[in-house]
């Protein structure tokens, strides 16, 4: 029925496949266990964000009492599970109200739903907690989906350049050094102003900017692996190039993939806030909320809950992913392994 | 060595040509010059007006092949937007802004001063603080101080720069009333008042990642043989860290420096824009908001040019810092 519902099914199937693979492979299973032992809280938090993102993607029509709402058009659209939990169509105020307040912030009129907003309401009277929850999906899309697209692409170019060498390597290396020569934020801005605004455009721009560093890493690693004894042996036995790449090169790059995913994710989510400030971010992101809350601090008395809600949601996600990524690097990177021995 | 430098410069030049081609595709092929014209003169203007605007800017030529010229005349491939774009950029004739016809090169000259006033002190103090803190931390490696510092770095890295800016403006400008929230005055006696807050915010923003990076470098150095030898000789821990480890860790530090150099000139976009400093970063931001593609193009080109130059300089400085490295 809906594209996002289909996407949820695909993502959940991929996730199930990943879990199955991790459980069957001894090396990955032990790594996952040691990750869980080291960072139980951070892993749980990342998992919770993932669940919220999924809950905010499953949507269907109906469930609103149309007589109670002013905006019938909005209420007739498909609503996600998060929408249903907060029911913003019927539960809203006229303007600002502080957390748990029973009166409006300006004027002091009674609220229609006193005490029910844990993080208050924004200028348009929307529940800030609800908006912060809605930002989860945007952040996961910007960070997660972009890296899921970028990493295979970078892997393809990096590995083929490193493995086949020659002209192909020259060409890929030239494109990479060209893109790397442009300062990152300028490249992002140039891409988005040229492509136009929108979620897809932002993801594409972030992808074009982000793939180079991982492709370089993959190329350098492939160059090393190509000379290793087992690859030489496989080639001498007449194994085809594709099989060598699939069986010998890619599995040896998988730890780099996992580490890059975590690093790229936080970098992407944080860059989006800068784009939001420049007015070219994604609608409904935390960056946009922070940007809109900028002037509210200069009011007297100050309105802090909008800024607080968005930046805490962002901070906790980025911190947890950073912590998980750090632990993953320690577990998977053979160099740190050697240091520990 | 000389042959290497010449080859390196040649490759750098090729990279710049590649960047220019990328910009051409982005700003002439992906975005139609018609759209730029319409945004500049207004949606409702009659077609003659924006045709005229395009002619004035030189945007009315075809992209790659000019069919107005015959098969064998040179103009067929040279009288095009592509060639114009390359000649303009490579000869540094940036022309006028798309938004208000001001000369771009004049704007860049005006903006470079304020940008450098912000970024150079920020860069130097950031480097000094990060290296000192990470030396201190790696001095106490594997202790509670080290672990606390790493946790703090991780926390600091997870905060978006927007929050640092907003928080800094609120805390220091509004609550403590130490510095003005934003603004700029080139008068050397009071200019520091306007620069202190952005420098402070920039410093805090970069510190987490830098300290972590340098700490890794220093700790990795301390496991090496020469450190053990120095200790066995009876050198004190301060002498080992300050004299031996710091010197040997210079190479990764040098790389970090060069990565940062292009940003010194292109300015810090967010800091300049938030604190109202009329530098090159503000120029870029204004270009984004005003659909001024000519200025944006120029800024990206200059940024890339500086980056490539910086990379060549690092490669050369490697040989000065580490005699073991021979460039071939």
HADDOCK unambig.tbl for C-alpha pairs under 7 A between the chains (distance, minus, plus):
assign (segid A and resid 177 and name CA) (segid B and resid 15 and name CA) 6.73 0.50 0.50
assign (segid A and resid 178 and name CA) (segid B and resid 15 and name CA) 5.18 0.50 0.50
assign (segid A and resid 178 and name CA) (segid B and resid 18 and name CA) 5.80 0.50 0.50
assign (segid A and resid 178 and name CA) (segid B and resid 19 and name CA) 5.55 0.50 0.50
assign (segid A and resid 181 and name CA) (segid B and resid 304 and name CA) 4.97 0.50 0.50
assign (segid A and resid 181 and name CA) (segid B and resid 307 and name CA) 5.81 0.50 0.50
assign (segid A and resid 181 and name CA) (segid B and resid 308 and name CA) 6.21 0.50 0.50
assign (segid A and resid 182 and name CA) (segid B and resid 300 and name CA) 6.55 0.50 0.50
assign (segid A and resid 182 and name CA) (segid B and resid 303 and name CA) 6.29 0.50 0.50
assign (segid A and resid 182 and name CA) (segid B and resid 304 and name CA) 4.58 0.50 0.50
assign (segid A and resid 183 and name CA) (segid B and resid 303 and name CA) 6.26 0.50 0.50
assign (segid A and resid 183 and name CA) (segid B and resid 304 and name CA) 6.60 0.50 0.50
assign (segid A and resid 186 and name CA) (segid B and resid 300 and name CA) 6.07 0.50 0.50
assign (segid A and resid 194 and name CA) (segid B and resid 26 and name CA) 6.00 0.50 0.50
assign (segid A and resid 194 and name CA) (segid B and resid 27 and name CA) 6.21 0.50 0.50
assign (segid A and resid 194 and name CA) (segid B and resid 30 and name CA) 6.67 0.50 0.50
assign (segid A and resid 194 and name CA) (segid B and resid 31 and name CA) 5.72 0.50 0.50
assign (segid A and resid 270 and name CA) (segid B and resid 160 and name CA) 5.88 0.50 0.50
assign (segid A and resid 294 and name CA) (segid B and resid 166 and name CA) 6.74 0.50 0.50
assign (segid A and resid 315 and name CA) (segid B and resid 158 and name CA) 5.71 0.50 0.50
assign (segid A and resid 315 and name CA) (segid B and resid 159 and name CA) 5.70 0.50 0.50
assign (segid A and resid 318 and name CA) (segid B and resid 158 and name CA) 5.41 0.50 0.50
assign (segid A and resid 319 and name CA) (segid B and resid 155 and name CA) 6.57 0.50 0.50
assign (segid A and resid 319 and name CA) (segid B and resid 158 and name CA) 5.12 0.50 0.50
